[in-house]
């Protein structure tokens, strides 16, 4: 069962890690491995959400999501999107950006380093919003109760997460500008760019969140209408043709899942910039990670056994919060890539261990806590 579900992921991992060694030695191997773990950890809760929705879809739409949908997620978001970010921020054509990344690494590194403050501001704000919206929401299940209970009360204040994010952005831009002017650095005129990039990150988050909410509402409407029509057909003694409705509902599910996938893979890509600027290593690491997310989704659909690890979602979001802070700090200070990667791994590991301990304490499935 494990080999059948994760077979392709194991094969892609082996190929990706071998390619990394040939490309940049054992350092590259380490970075690709960390990126893979980062992508899996950031997207774990996405796999759980995917599995919950995929269970409701018929075999045809499941296949569509796990083929076309994964192609969009892996090749579109994990491989093409990093190129687009670099091309836009460094004002290059996409082909030129790829060519430069492969042929003139020093010049490419120089361009990416120059563009890093705007990339870090954009990504830091996007990730910070994901984290803030998570910790300000009142949840039935709390991991760090001493912290999450008061934050959930604070979260009742409208637009608090947006206000905090904007304050953080202003502080980042002002301190960056002051630091750059004081040291006469190359970024002395870029405080405004940081501010604009951060606002763009905030807007992007709000658009993605809005679309996700829209498709979620549509999905709920379709399910409600389908249920009502089935009941009416039963009362009338007629067999209800569920194909059209199932197709319609499944189509909205598919769109919703694609928006979710895009947003989750986006934080993986942005998080990857906190670890490496090398586009080849990024593509290898995120590609491997994305394959495991796909396999994990299939595994959850078939088994449904990992729903008990209730703190993993918390761990993933705290990792996102840590990455957001690290990215904003890297606007003007350098932080070791390995430390950045390990922060996420440690938080996910801690949340998994807490979930296992909780399961032992309650025994078996935690239905009363769901």
C-alpha positions, 0 to 999 in steps of 0.5 A: 500500500505504502509503496503503491501510493508513495512509489512515484514520490520515492523515485522522484526523490532519488532522482532529485537528490542525485541531480542536486549532488551532480549540480552543486555537491553535498551542500546542494543535496542538503538544501534540496532535502531541507526544501523538500521537507519544508514544502511537505510540512507547509502543505501537510494541512493542505493535503488533509483539506484536499483529502476531505474534499476529494472523498466527496468527489466521484472517481472521474473528478478525483482523477482530474484533480490528481493529474491535471490539478497536480500538473498545475501545482507542480509545474505551474506553481513550483517550477514556473512561479519562482522564475516569474518572481525573479524575472519580475523583481529583477526586470528580466524576461523569463527565458533570460532569467532561466538562462542567467540562472544556468549560465552566469550564476554570479550575475544571477546571484547579484540580481537576486540579491539586489531584488531580495528586499522586495521579494522578502517584503512581498513574501514576508507579508503574505506569510505573516497574514496566513499566520495572523489569520490562523492564530486570531481565529478561535479554534476548538482544538488548541495546541499552545493554549496559554498563547492561543486563548488570549490571541483568539479573544484579541482576534474578535477585533475586526481587521486586526491581522491587517493592521498588525501586518501593515504596522510590521511592514511600516517598521520594516520599511522605515528601519531598512531605509534608515539602515541603508542610508546610514551605511550608504548601501546599494539599497539606500533608495529602496525603502519605498520598493519594500513598502510597495512590495509588502502592500502587493503581498498583502493584496495578493493574500486578500485576493487568494483568500477572497477567491477561496472563500467564494469557492467554499461558499459556492461548494456549500450552496451546491451541496445544500441544493443537491441535498434538497433536490434529492429529498424532493425526488425521494418524496415524489418517488422519482430517481434523481439524476445526480450526475449533473449536480455531482458534476457541478458541485465537483467542478466548484470543488476542483476550482476551490482546490486549485485556489487552495493549492496555489496559495499553499504552494505560493507560501512554499515558493516564498519560503524557499527564497528564505533558504536559497536563491538558486532556481535549480535547487528550488525547483528540485526541492519544491518538486520533490515536496509537491510529489509527497503532498500528492501521495499524502493526499491519495493516502489520506483519501484511501486510509483517512488515518492521519486526521488524528494528528490534530496539532500538525496544522498548528505546527505548520502555521507556526512554521509559516509565522517563523518564516515570515519573521525570518524573511522580514529580518533578511531584508537587511540582515543575513540569516543562515539558510540551514537555520531557516530550514530547521526552524520549520522542521523543529516546529512540525516535529514538535507538533507531531510529537504533541499529537502522538502524546495527545492520542495516547492520553485520550486513546484511539480516535479523538471523536469527542475532541473533533 
